[in-house]
Amino acid sequence: MRFLQASLIVMLLLAGVSCSSVSKPNRSATRISSVKTTAYTHTESDHIKFGAKTAIGTNLRYGRVRSAATDWSVYPLGTIFQIEGQPYIYQVDDYGSALVGTNTIDLYEPTKANMKQWGARKVNIRVLKWGSFSQSLSVMKPRTGAGEYIRRMVDRIQKVTGARSSRSS
């Protein structure tokens, strides 16, 4: 029954969505094709100092709603999306230095085995709700001394938004 419901939802979504480029998403777009995804886990050497916490201090999630890390100048904090063909919802609540400028989404997996099983894949995503550039900036601006990659995201957001504070405005 779940398979039939999921199949019906996917078919309805495919019938009513538009395509957009990853490098310059259209605000009205809900579907983005061929997005590069990778996976990460909290036990990797570059994440171990943060433990199982996100960039905003919440616990990394792996259930019906799952954590995702991105370049917040492309997919801002709070962006909610679904990978076509999967029942899970992902929410952008993390970022990573290796993601800046790559248009890659890093999906949280709880174990290294799961992470390796995912590998790197191109997927189609459906953005359910765009996050907020202003919230992204409020988290990152105090951290600009922590790394060049944070300064790059802040600079890119400020260029993209001008006076606007969120993707949806």
VMD Tcl script that builds the backbone (N, CA, C; Angstrom):
set m [mol new atoms 507]
animate dup $m
set s [atomselect $m all]
$s set {name element resname resid chain x y z} {
  {N N MET 1 A 0.825 -1.188 0.000}
  {CA C MET 1 A 0.000 0.000 0.000}
  {C C MET 1 A 0.868 1.250 0.000}
  {N N ARG 2 A 1.916 1.253 0.835}
  {CA C ARG 2 A 2.813 2.411 0.877}
  {C C ARG 2 A 3.469 2.656 -0.470}
  {N N PHE 3 A 3.864 1.559 -1.134}
  {CA C PHE 3 A 4.496 1.679 -2.442}
  {C C PHE 3 A 3.548 2.339 -3.430}
  {N N LEU 4 A 2.277 1.934 -3.400}
  {CA C LEU 4 A 1.293 2.522 -4.305}
  {C C LEU 4 A 1.083 4.000 -4.010}
  {N N GLN 5 A 1.002 4.363 -2.729}
  {CA C GLN 5 A 0.842 5.759 -2.356}
  {C C GLN 5 A 2.052 6.567 -2.799}
  {N N ALA 6 A 3.252 6.056 -2.542}
  {CA C ALA 6 A 4.474 6.768 -2.929}
  {C C ALA 6 A 4.553 6.908 -4.440}
  {N N SER 7 A 4.190 5.858 -5.165}
  {CA C SER 7 A 4.216 5.908 -6.632}
  {C C SER 7 A 3.249 6.953 -7.156}
  {N N LEU 8 A 2.055 7.013 -6.581}
  {CA C LEU 8 A 1.061 8.000 -6.997}
  {C C LEU 8 A 1.562 9.417 -6.729}
  {N N ILE 9 A 2.152 9.640 -5.574}
  {CA C ILE 9 A 2.689 10.960 -5.231}
  {C C ILE 9 A 3.778 11.353 -6.207}
  {N N VAL 10 A 4.691 10.447 -6.495}
  {CA C VAL 10 A 5.782 10.742 -7.426}
  {C C VAL 10 A 5.230 11.071 -8.803}
  {N N MET 11 A 4.244 10.291 -9.289}
  {CA C MET 11 A 3.670 10.556 -10.609}
  {C C MET 11 A 2.994 11.922 -10.652}
  {N N LEU 12 A 2.262 12.270 -9.600}
  {CA C LEU 12 A 1.616 13.575 -9.549}
  {C C LEU 12 A 2.645 14.699 -9.529}
  {N N LEU 13 A 3.711 14.491 -8.783}
  {CA C LEU 13 A 4.760 15.509 -8.708}
  {C C LEU 13 A 5.450 15.681 -10.042}
  {N N LEU 14 A 5.754 14.574 -10.705}
  {CA C LEU 14 A 6.418 14.654 -12.003}
  {C C LEU 14 A 5.539 15.346 -13.029}
  {N N ALA 15 A 4.250 15.196 -12.905}
  {CA C ALA 15 A 3.343 15.822 -13.858}
  {C C ALA 15 A 3.218 17.322 -13.652}
  {N N GLY 16 A 3.486 17.791 -12.429}
  {CA C GLY 16 A 3.238 19.198 -12.154}
  {C C GLY 16 A 4.437 20.025 -11.778}
  {N N VAL 17 A 5.634 19.569 -12.033}
  {CA C VAL 17 A 6.806 20.322 -11.631}
  {C C VAL 17 A 7.573 20.813 -12.833}
  {N N SER 18 A 8.426 21.826 -12.583}
  {CA C SER 18 A 9.260 22.368 -13.654}
  {C C SER 18 A 10.709 22.092 -13.359}
  {N N CYS 19 A 11.568 22.197 -14.375}
  {CA C CYS 19 A 12.993 21.958 -14.225}
  {C C CYS 19 A 13.722 23.269 -14.014}
  {N N SER 20 A 14.875 23.193 -13.373}
  {CA C SER 20 A 15.689 24.376 -13.146}
  {C C SER 20 A 17.136 23.971 -13.039}
  {N N SER 21 A 18.014 24.908 -13.197}
  {CA C SER 21 A 19.449 24.689 -13.070}
  {C C SER 21 A 19.839 24.711 -11.607}
  {N N VAL 22 A 20.802 23.891 -11.214}
  {CA C VAL 22 A 21.251 23.873 -9.833}
  {C C VAL 22 A 22.039 25.132 -9.504}
  {N N SER 23 A 22.835 25.629 -10.451}
  {CA C SER 23 A 23.699 26.756 -10.148}
  {C C SER 23 A 22.930 28.054 -9.952}
  {N N LYS 24 A 21.749 28.179 -10.527}
  {CA C LYS 24 A 20.948 29.380 -10.371}
  {C C LYS 24 A 19.485 28.981 -10.262}
  {N N PRO 25 A 19.083 28.436 -9.086}
  {CA C PRO 25 A 17.706 27.961 -8.956}
  {C C PRO 25 A 16.704 29.092 -9.120}
  {N N ASN 26 A 15.625 28.807 -9.810}
  {CA C ASN 26 A 14.527 29.729 -9.988}
  {C C ASN 26 A 13.669 29.657 -8.731}
  {N N ARG 27 A 13.246 30.817 -8.205}
  {CA C ARG 27 A 12.477 30.811 -6.965}
  {C C ARG 27 A 11.197 30.007 -7.089}
  {N N SER 28 A 10.614 29.936 -8.278}
  {CA C SER 28 A 9.361 29.207 -8.432}
  {C C SER 28 A 9.584 27.724 -8.721}
  {N N ALA 29 A 10.821 27.323 -8.963}
  {CA C ALA 29 A 11.092 25.922 -9.293}
  {C C ALA 29 A 10.902 25.038 -8.067}
  {N N THR 30 A 10.349 23.869 -8.287}
  {CA C THR 30 A 10.227 22.908 -7.199}
  {C C THR 30 A 11.062 21.674 -7.481}
  {N N ARG 31 A 11.484 21.515 -8.738}
  {CA C ARG 31 A 12.257 20.328 -9.100}
  {C C ARG 31 A 13.611 20.764 -9.638}
  {N N ILE 32 A 14.651 20.129 -9.148}
  {CA C ILE 32 A 16.002 20.406 -9.633}
  {C C ILE 32 A 16.605 19.078 -10.055}
  {N N SER 33 A 17.027 19.016 -11.310}
  {CA C SER 33 A 17.520 17.776 -11.899}
  {C C SER 33 A 19.011 17.593 -11.682}
  {N N SER 34 A 19.414 16.359 -11.579}
  {CA C SER 34 A 20.812 15.948 -11.600}
  {C C SER 34 A 21.672 16.661 -10.555}
  {N N VAL 35 A 21.228 16.612 -9.320}
  {CA C VAL 35 A 21.957 17.218 -8.206}
  {C C VAL 35 A 22.958 16.202 -7.673}
  {N N LYS 36 A 24.206 16.604 -7.561}
  {CA C LYS 36 A 25.216 15.708 -7.005}
  {C C LYS 36 A 25.006 15.597 -5.494}
  {N N THR 37 A 24.959 14.364 -5.017}
  {CA C THR 37 A 24.845 14.120 -3.579}
  {C C THR 37 A 25.974 13.208 -3.133}
  {N N THR 38 A 26.397 13.433 -1.920}
  {CA C THR 38 A 27.353 12.578 -1.245}
  {C C THR 38 A 26.769 12.304 0.137}
  {N N ALA 39 A 27.487 11.572 0.952}
  {CA C ALA 39 A 27.004 11.286 2.296}
  {C C ALA 39 A 28.117 11.540 3.300}
  {N N TYR 40 A 27.713 11.866 4.513}
  {CA C TYR 40 A 28.674 12.054 5.604}
  {C C TYR 40 A 28.120 11.447 6.872}
  {N N THR 41 A 29.003 11.229 7.823}
  {CA C THR 41 A 28.588 10.715 9.120}
  {C C THR 41 A 29.339 11.461 10.209}
  {N N HIS 42 A 28.801 11.424 11.407}
  {CA C HIS 42 A 29.398 12.169 12.516}
  {C C HIS 42 A 30.701 11.551 13.021}
  {N N THR 43 A 31.039 10.344 12.577}
  {CA C THR 43 A 32.283 9.717 13.035}
  {C C THR 43 A 33.443 9.901 12.058}
  {N N GLU 44 A 33.238 10.659 10.970}
  {CA C GLU 44 A 34.345 10.980 10.065}
  {C C GLU 44 A 35.313 11.917 10.777}
  {N N SER 45 A 36.569 11.845 10.401}
  {CA C SER 45 A 37.589 12.633 11.090}
  {C C SER 45 A 37.328 14.138 11.040}
  {N N ASP 46 A 36.792 14.652 9.933}
  {CA C ASP 46 A 36.552 16.089 9.848}
  {C C ASP 46 A 35.257 16.522 10.535}
  {N N HIS 47 A 34.466 15.584 11.020}
  {CA C HIS 47 A 33.217 15.941 11.706}
  {C C HIS 47 A 33.239 15.527 13.172}
  {N N ILE 48 A 34.222 14.747 13.559}
  {CA C ILE 48 A 34.229 14.162 14.899}
  {C C ILE 48 A 34.239 15.222 16.008}
  {N N LYS 49 A 34.887 16.368 15.759}
  {CA C LYS 49 A 34.923 17.417 16.794}
  {C C LYS 49 A 33.544 18.021 17.042}
  {N N PHE 50 A 32.610 17.873 16.083}
  {CA C PHE 50 A 31.259 18.397 16.253}
  {C C PHE 50 A 30.311 17.354 16.827}
  {N N GLY 51 A 30.754 16.110 16.872}
  {CA C GLY 51 A 29.899 15.027 17.354}
  {C C GLY 51 A 28.699 14.847 16.456}
  {N N ALA 52 A 27.593 14.476 17.037}
  {CA C ALA 52 A 26.371 14.245 16.271}
  {C C ALA 52 A 25.510 15.505 16.233}
  {N N LYS 53 A 26.154 16.667 16.160}
  {CA C LYS 53 A 25.460 17.966 16.130}
  {C C LYS 53 A 25.579 18.603 14.758}
  {N N THR 54 A 24.580 19.393 14.415}
  {CA C THR 54 A 24.569 20.143 13.166}
  {C C THR 54 A 25.250 21.498 13.380}
  {N N ALA 55 A 25.362 22.262 12.321}
  {CA C ALA 55 A 25.939 23.605 12.406}
  {C C ALA 55 A 25.096 24.543 13.269}
  {N N ILE 56 A 23.827 24.215 13.450}
  {CA C ILE 56 A 22.963 25.059 14.281}
  {C C ILE 56 A 22.816 24.517 15.698}
  {N N GLY 57 A 23.552 23.440 16.001}
  {CA C GLY 57 A 23.581 22.919 17.366}
  {C C GLY 57 A 22.536 21.871 17.697}
  {N N THR 58 A 21.726 21.493 16.731}
  {CA C THR 58 A 20.730 20.448 16.978}
  {C C THR 58 A 21.349 19.083 16.681}
  {N N ASN 59 A 20.678 18.030 17.102}
  {CA C ASN 59 A 21.153 16.679 16.800}
  {C C ASN 59 A 20.960 16.374 15.321}
  {N N LEU 60 A 21.940 15.699 14.724}
  {CA C LEU 60 A 21.786 15.221 13.352}
  {C C LEU 60 A 20.610 14.259 13.315}
  {N N ARG 61 A 19.784 14.362 12.287}
  {CA C ARG 61 A 18.559 13.562 12.217}
  {C C ARG 61 A 18.656 12.504 11.131}
  {N N TYR 62 A 18.087 11.330 11.463}
  {CA C TYR 62 A 18.037 10.222 10.513}
  {C C TYR 62 A 16.789 9.407 10.802}
  {N N GLY 63 A 15.709 9.855 10.272}
  {CA C GLY 63 A 14.416 9.190 10.428}
  {C C GLY 63 A 13.583 9.592 9.233}
  {N N ARG 64 A 12.336 9.870 9.465}
  {CA C ARG 64 A 11.477 10.366 8.379}
  {C C ARG 64 A 12.014 11.698 7.855}
  {N N VAL 65 A 12.487 12.548 8.777}
  {CA C VAL 65 A 13.170 13.793 8.412}
  {C C VAL 65 A 14.647 13.589 8.691}
  {N N ARG 66 A 15.489 13.948 7.710}
  {CA C ARG 66 A 16.925 13.702 7.811}
  {C C ARG 66 A 17.708 14.982 7.592}
  {N N SER 67 A 18.874 15.040 8.212}
  {CA C SER 67 A 19.753 16.198 8.075}
  {C C SER 67 A 20.501 16.170 6.748}
  {N N ALA 68 A 20.764 17.368 6.248}
  {CA C ALA 68 A 21.566 17.518 5.038}
  {C C ALA 68 A 22.468 18.727 5.205}
  {N N ALA 69 A 23.667 18.634 4.631}
  {CA C ALA 69 A 24.621 19.739 4.642}
  {C C ALA 69 A 24.782 20.243 3.214}
  {N N THR 70 A 24.874 21.566 3.072}
  {CA C THR 70 A 25.019 22.177 1.754}
  {C C THR 70 A 25.864 23.436 1.866}
  {N N ASP 71 A 26.120 24.025 0.724}
  {CA C ASP 71 A 26.629 25.393 0.649}
  {C C ASP 71 A 25.398 26.269 0.855}
  {N N TRP 72 A 25.346 26.997 1.965}
  {CA C TRP 72 A 24.151 27.766 2.304}
  {C C TRP 72 A 23.920 28.945 1.366}
  {N N SER 73 A 24.865 29.240 0.494}
  {CA C SER 73 A 24.612 30.288 -0.500}
  {C C SER 73 A 23.869 29.718 -1.705}
  {N N VAL 74 A 23.717 28.400 -1.768}
  {CA C VAL 74 A 22.950 27.744 -2.837}
  {C C VAL 74 A 21.630 27.224 -2.265}
  {N N TYR 75 A 21.707 26.451 -1.211}
  {CA C TYR 75 A 20.541 25.919 -0.522}
  {C C TYR 75 A 20.615 26.441 0.915}
  {N N PRO 76 A 19.909 27.523 1.222}
  {CA C PRO 76 A 20.052 28.137 2.545}
  {C C PRO 76 A 19.519 27.279 3.687}
  {N N LEU 77 A 19.964 27.632 4.871}
  {CA C LEU 77 A 19.523 26.987 6.100}
  {C C LEU 77 A 18.003 26.883 6.117}
  {N N GLY 78 A 17.502 25.690 6.439}
  {CA C GLY 78 A 16.063 25.478 6.527}
  {C C GLY 78 A 15.417 24.968 5.250}
  {N N THR 79 A 16.171 24.893 4.150}
  {CA C THR 79 A 15.605 24.361 2.915}
  {C C THR 79 A 15.148 22.920 3.157}
  {N N ILE 80 A 13.952 22.617 2.713}
  {CA C ILE 80 A 13.382 21.290 2.885}
  {C C ILE 80 A 13.167 20.696 1.490}
  {N N PHE 81 A 13.677 19.487 1.297}
  {CA C PHE 81 A 13.566 18.856 -0.014}
  {C C PHE 81 A 13.379 17.357 0.122}
  {N N GLN 82 A 13.001 16.763 -0.989}
  {CA C GLN 82 A 12.836 15.318 -1.054}
  {C C GLN 82 A 13.555 14.822 -2.298}
  {N N ILE 83 A 14.230 13.706 -2.168}
  {CA C ILE 83 A 14.855 13.062 -3.316}
  {C C ILE 83 A 13.781 12.218 -3.983}
  {N N GLU 84 A 13.615 12.427 -5.295}
  {CA C GLU 84 A 12.589 11.675 -6.012}
  {C C GLU 84 A 12.822 10.174 -5.840}
  {N N GLY 85 A 11.744 9.468 -5.548}
  {CA C GLY 85 A 11.810 8.025 -5.371}
  {C C GLY 85 A 12.099 7.593 -3.944}
  {N N GLN 86 A 12.309 8.549 -3.038}
  {CA C GLN 86 A 12.546 8.206 -1.633}
  {C C GLN 86 A 11.435 8.785 -0.760}
  {N N PRO 87 A 11.090 8.107 0.316}
  {CA C PRO 87 A 10.016 8.608 1.181}
  {C C PRO 87 A 10.483 9.644 2.214}
  {N N TYR 88 A 11.780 9.894 2.303}
  {CA C TYR 88 A 12.316 10.757 3.348}
  {C C TYR 88 A 12.272 12.227 2.946}
  {N N ILE 89 A 12.219 13.061 3.962}
  {CA C ILE 89 A 12.311 14.504 3.797}
  {C C ILE 89 A 13.657 14.913 4.377}
  {N N TYR 90 A 14.374 15.779 3.674}
  {CA C TYR 90 A 15.661 16.278 4.144}
  {C C TYR 90 A 15.533 17.752 4.473}
  {N N GLN 91 A 16.218 18.151 5.543}
  {CA C GLN 91 A 16.237 19.563 5.901}
  {C C GLN 91 A 17.686 20.015 6.034}
  {N N VAL 92 A 17.996 21.109 5.383}
  {CA C VAL 92 A 19.346 21.668 5.440}
  {C C VAL 92 A 19.539 22.305 6.809}
  {N N ASP 93 A 20.416 21.691 7.611}
  {CA C ASP 93 A 20.715 22.204 8.947}
  {C C ASP 93 A 22.216 22.139 9.235}
  {N N ASP 94 A 22.998 21.883 8.198}
  {CA C ASP 94 A 24.438 21.727 8.367}
  {C C ASP 94 A 25.143 22.262 7.120}
  {N N TYR 95 A 26.422 22.552 7.254}
  {CA C TYR 95 A 27.250 22.942 6.115}
  {C C TYR 95 A 28.608 22.288 6.272}
  {N N GLY 96 A 29.404 22.344 5.223}
  {CA C GLY 96 A 30.731 21.748 5.280}
  {C C GLY 96 A 31.688 22.485 4.365}
  {N N SER 97 A 32.936 22.543 4.754}
  {CA C SER 97 A 33.937 23.292 3.987}
  {C C SER 97 A 34.098 22.752 2.572}
  {N N ALA 98 A 33.982 21.454 2.388}
  {CA C ALA 98 A 34.180 20.861 1.061}
  {C C ALA 98 A 32.994 21.099 0.126}
  {N N LEU 99 A 31.898 21.612 0.640}
  {CA C LEU 99 A 30.693 21.800 -0.167}
  {C C LEU 99 A 30.618 23.164 -0.848}
  {N N VAL 100 A 31.362 24.128 -0.355}
  {CA C VAL 100 A 31.256 25.496 -0.853}
  {C C VAL 100 A 31.676 25.563 -2.316}
  {N N GLY 101 A 30.774 26.090 -3.125}
  {CA C GLY 101 A 31.036 26.255 -4.547}
  {C C GLY 101 A 30.860 25.001 -5.381}
  {N N THR 102 A 30.364 23.923 -4.810}
  {CA C THR 102 A 30.262 22.644 -5.543}
  {C C THR 102 A 28.845 22.288 -5.983}
  {N N ASN 103 A 27.841 22.957 -5.446}
  {CA C ASN 103 A 26.430 22.612 -5.710}
  {C C ASN 103 A 26.117 21.172 -5.308}
  {N N THR 104 A 26.843 20.660 -4.334}
  {CA C THR 104 A 26.663 19.298 -3.837}
  {C C THR 104 A 25.872 19.327 -2.541}
  {N N ILE 105 A 25.014 18.342 -2.367}
  {CA C ILE 105 A 24.294 18.161 -1.110}
  {C C ILE 105 A 24.872 16.931 -0.430}
  {N N ASP 106 A 25.237 17.083 0.837}
  {CA C ASP 106 A 25.789 15.996 1.631}
  {C C ASP 106 A 24.677 15.491 2.553}
  {N N LEU 107 A 24.332 14.235 2.448}
  {CA C LEU 107 A 23.238 13.641 3.210}
  {C C LEU 107 A 23.790 12.930 4.433}
  {N N TYR 108 A 23.188 13.177 5.578}
  {CA C TYR 108 A 23.653 12.532 6.807}
  {C C TYR 108 A 23.268 11.066 6.822}
  {N N GLU 109 A 24.241 10.238 7.155}
  {CA C GLU 109 A 24.045 8.799 7.377}
  {C C GLU 109 A 24.636 8.490 8.752}
  {N N PRO 110 A 23.993 7.643 9.540}
  {CA C PRO 110 A 24.448 7.409 10.911}
  {C C PRO 110 A 25.705 6.538 11.044}
  {N N THR 111 A 26.068 5.819 9.987}
  {CA C THR 111 A 27.248 4.950 10.072}
  {C C THR 111 A 28.119 5.118 8.828}
  {N N LYS 112 A 29.383 4.751 8.966}
  {CA C LYS 112 A 30.288 4.793 7.814}
  {C C LYS 112 A 29.852 3.798 6.741}
  {N N ALA 113 A 29.308 2.659 7.149}
  {CA C ALA 113 A 28.833 1.673 6.170}
  {C C ALA 113 A 27.702 2.258 5.320}
  {N N ASN 114 A 26.752 2.931 5.969}
  {CA C ASN 114 A 25.662 3.583 5.228}
  {C C ASN 114 A 26.213 4.679 4.322}
  {N N MET 115 A 27.163 5.434 4.847}
  {CA C MET 115 A 27.767 6.515 4.085}
  {C C MET 115 A 28.435 5.969 2.818}
  {N N LYS 116 A 29.212 4.906 2.988}
  {CA C LYS 116 A 29.901 4.308 1.834}
  {C C LYS 116 A 28.911 3.698 0.857}
  {N N GLN 117 A 27.833 3.128 1.371}
  {CA C GLN 117 A 26.817 2.534 0.502}
  {C C GLN 117 A 26.173 3.609 -0.375}
  {N N TRP 118 A 25.953 4.797 0.174}
  {CA C TRP 118 A 25.377 5.877 -0.633}
  {C C TRP 118 A 26.371 6.336 -1.690}
  {N N GLY 119 A 27.621 6.529 -1.280}
  {CA C GLY 119 A 28.645 6.974 -2.225}
  {C C GLY 119 A 28.362 8.362 -2.748}
  {N N ALA 120 A 28.511 8.562 -4.048}
  {CA C ALA 120 A 28.179 9.814 -4.725}
  {C C ALA 120 A 27.180 9.475 -5.815}
  {N N ARG 121 A 26.078 10.205 -5.826}
  {CA C ARG 121 A 25.017 9.948 -6.807}
  {C C ARG 121 A 24.442 11.263 -7.299}
  {N N LYS 122 A 23.988 11.255 -8.527}
  {CA C LYS 122 A 23.204 12.376 -9.044}
  {C C LYS 122 A 21.747 11.980 -8.909}
  {N N VAL 123 A 20.971 12.885 -8.334}
  {CA C VAL 123 A 19.559 12.618 -8.090}
  {C C VAL 123 A 18.740 13.840 -8.504}
  {N N ASN 124 A 17.457 13.630 -8.652}
  {CA C ASN 124 A 16.525 14.733 -8.845}
  {C C ASN 124 A 15.906 15.025 -7.490}
  {N N ILE 125 A 15.829 16.304 -7.167}
  {CA C ILE 125 A 15.208 16.669 -5.896}
  {C C ILE 125 A 13.995 17.548 -6.157}
  {N N ARG 126 A 13.124 17.545 -5.185}
  {CA C ARG 126 A 11.957 18.418 -5.209}
  {C C ARG 126 A 12.050 19.288 -3.971}
  {N N VAL 127 A 12.228 20.583 -4.175}
  {CA C VAL 127 A 12.308 21.509 -3.046}
  {C C VAL 127 A 10.885 21.790 -2.575}
  {N N LEU 128 A 10.619 21.440 -1.322}
  {CA C LEU 128 A 9.296 21.651 -0.742}
  {C C LEU 128 A 9.179 23.051 -0.157}
  {N N LYS 129 A 10.308 23.563 0.352}
  {CA C LYS 129 A 10.333 24.905 0.935}
  {C C LYS 129 A 11.768 25.405 0.913}
  {N N TRP 130 A 11.966 26.602 0.374}
  {CA C TRP 130 A 13.294 27.204 0.399}
  {C C TRP 130 A 13.577 27.738 1.790}
  {N N GLY 131 A 14.818 27.614 2.210}
  {CA C GLY 131 A 15.246 28.136 3.494}
  {C C GLY 131 A 15.464 29.636 3.428}
  {N N SER 132 A 16.119 30.154 4.437}
  {CA C SER 132 A 16.297 31.592 4.597}
  {C C SER 132 A 17.770 31.981 4.532}
  {N N PHE 133 A 18.074 32.904 3.621}
  {CA C PHE 133 A 19.436 33.442 3.574}
  {C C PHE 133 A 19.728 34.259 4.834}
  {N N SER 134 A 18.728 34.979 5.351}
  {CA C SER 134 A 18.983 35.793 6.551}
  {C C SER 134 A 19.301 34.913 7.753}
  {N N GLN 135 A 18.616 33.778 7.891}
  {CA C GLN 135 A 18.942 32.858 8.986}
  {C C GLN 135 A 20.332 32.255 8.775}
  {N N SER 136 A 20.664 31.956 7.519}
  {CA C SER 136 A 22.001 31.435 7.213}
  {C C SER 136 A 23.060 32.438 7.650}
  {N N LEU 137 A 22.841 33.701 7.302}
  {CA C LEU 137 A 23.805 34.745 7.673}
  {C C LEU 137 A 23.900 34.915 9.180}
  {N N SER 138 A 22.766 34.837 9.870}
  {CA C SER 138 A 22.806 35.032 11.325}
  {C C SER 138 A 23.618 33.946 12.022}
  {N N VAL 139 A 23.649 32.740 11.450}
  {CA C VAL 139 A 24.458 31.664 12.014}
  {C C VAL 139 A 25.926 31.841 11.626}
  {N N MET 140 A 26.180 32.201 10.362}
  {CA C MET 140 A 27.559 32.215 9.859}
  {C C MET 140 A 28.353 33.481 10.164}
  {N N LYS 141 A 27.714 34.642 10.181}
  {CA C LYS 141 A 28.483 35.884 10.362}
  {C C LYS 141 A 29.367 35.873 11.613}
  {N N PRO 142 A 28.882 35.404 12.753}
  {CA C PRO 142 A 29.763 35.360 13.927}
  {C C PRO 142 A 30.918 34.362 13.791}
  {N N ARG 143 A 30.852 33.493 12.789}
  {CA C ARG 143 A 31.858 32.442 12.614}
  {C C ARG 143 A 32.846 32.732 11.477}
  {N N THR 144 A 32.806 33.902 10.894}
  {CA C THR 144 A 33.646 34.169 9.724}
  {C C THR 144 A 35.133 34.026 10.018}
  {N N GLY 145 A 35.536 34.149 11.255}
  {CA C GLY 145 A 36.932 33.940 11.619}
  {C C GLY 145 A 37.332 32.472 11.681}
  {N N ALA 146 A 36.351 31.580 11.600}
  {CA C ALA 146 A 36.619 30.150 11.738}
  {C C ALA 146 A 37.091 29.490 10.455}
  {N N GLY 147 A 36.956 30.176 9.328}
  {CA C GLY 147 A 37.419 29.569 8.092}
  {C C GLY 147 A 37.045 30.366 6.860}
  {N N GLU 148 A 37.895 30.267 5.853}
  {CA C GLU 148 A 37.662 30.954 4.585}
  {C C GLU 148 A 36.349 30.504 3.939}
  {N N TYR 149 A 36.008 29.226 4.071}
  {CA C TYR 149 A 34.787 28.724 3.442}
  {C C TYR 149 A 33.540 29.406 3.985}
  {N N ILE 150 A 33.524 29.767 5.257}
  {CA C ILE 150 A 32.378 30.482 5.826}
  {C C ILE 150 A 32.320 31.892 5.248}
  {N N ARG 151 A 33.464 32.565 5.154}
  {CA C ARG 151 A 33.493 33.903 4.549}
  {C C ARG 151 A 33.009 33.853 3.099}
  {N N ARG 152 A 33.381 32.798 2.367}
  {CA C ARG 152 A 32.939 32.670 0.972}
  {C C ARG 152 A 31.420 32.531 0.894}
  {N N MET 153 A 30.824 31.723 1.784}
  {CA C MET 153 A 29.365 31.578 1.771}
  {C C MET 153 A 28.687 32.899 2.119}
  {N N VAL 154 A 29.198 33.579 3.138}
  {CA C VAL 154 A 28.624 34.867 3.543}
  {C C VAL 154 A 28.709 35.858 2.383}
  {N N ASP 155 A 29.867 35.956 1.747}
  {CA C ASP 155 A 30.033 36.880 0.618}
  {C C ASP 155 A 29.065 36.544 -0.512}
  {N N ARG 156 A 28.930 35.267 -0.827}
  {CA C ARG 156 A 28.040 34.854 -1.923}
  {C C ARG 156 A 26.582 35.158 -1.600}
  {N N ILE 157 A 26.177 34.936 -0.362}
  {CA C ILE 157 A 24.799 35.242 0.034}
  {C C ILE 157 A 24.549 36.738 -0.088}
  {N N GLN 158 A 25.487 37.537 0.379}
  {CA C GLN 158 A 25.302 38.985 0.315}
  {C C GLN 158 A 25.230 39.476 -1.132}
  {N N LYS 159 A 25.986 38.866 -2.026}
  {CA C LYS 159 A 25.917 39.240 -3.447}
  {C C LYS 159 A 24.582 38.839 -4.052}
  {N N VAL 160 A 24.117 37.638 -3.729}
  {CA C VAL 160 A 22.873 37.116 -4.305}
  {C C VAL 160 A 21.660 37.878 -3.791}
  {N N THR 161 A 21.656 38.220 -2.524}
  {CA C THR 161 A 20.455 38.786 -1.924}
  {C C THR 161 A 20.379 40.295 -2.012}
  {N N GLY 162 A 21.495 40.981 -2.040}
  {CA C GLY 162 A 21.420 42.443 -1.963}
  {C C GLY 162 A 20.702 42.816 -0.695}
  {N N ALA 163 A 19.546 43.421 -0.833}
  {CA C ALA 163 A 18.757 43.836 0.336}
  {C C ALA 163 A 17.793 42.750 0.778}
  {N N ARG 164 A 17.615 41.686 -0.024}
  {CA C ARG 164 A 16.658 40.637 0.354}
  {C C ARG 164 A 17.244 39.776 1.459}
  {N N SER 165 A 16.379 39.260 2.322}
  {CA C SER 165 A 16.856 38.463 3.449}
  {C C SER 165 A 16.514 36.993 3.349}
  {N N SER 166 A 15.631 36.607 2.437}
  {CA C SER 166 A 15.335 35.177 2.301}
  {C C SER 166 A 15.028 34.851 0.854}
  {N N ARG 167 A 15.204 33.612 0.506}
  {CA C ARG 167 A 15.011 33.162 -0.877}
  {C C ARG 167 A 13.570 33.368 -1.315}
  {N N SER 168 A 12.637 33.247 -0.422}
  {CA C SER 168 A 11.232 33.321 -0.812}
  {C C SER 168 A 10.708 34.745 -0.896}
  {N N SER 169 A 11.479 35.740 -0.526}
  {CA C SER 169 A 10.960 37.107 -0.604}
  {C C SER 169 A 11.335 37.792 -1.890}
}
mol reanalyze $m
mol bondsrecalc $m
mol representation Tube
mol addrep $m
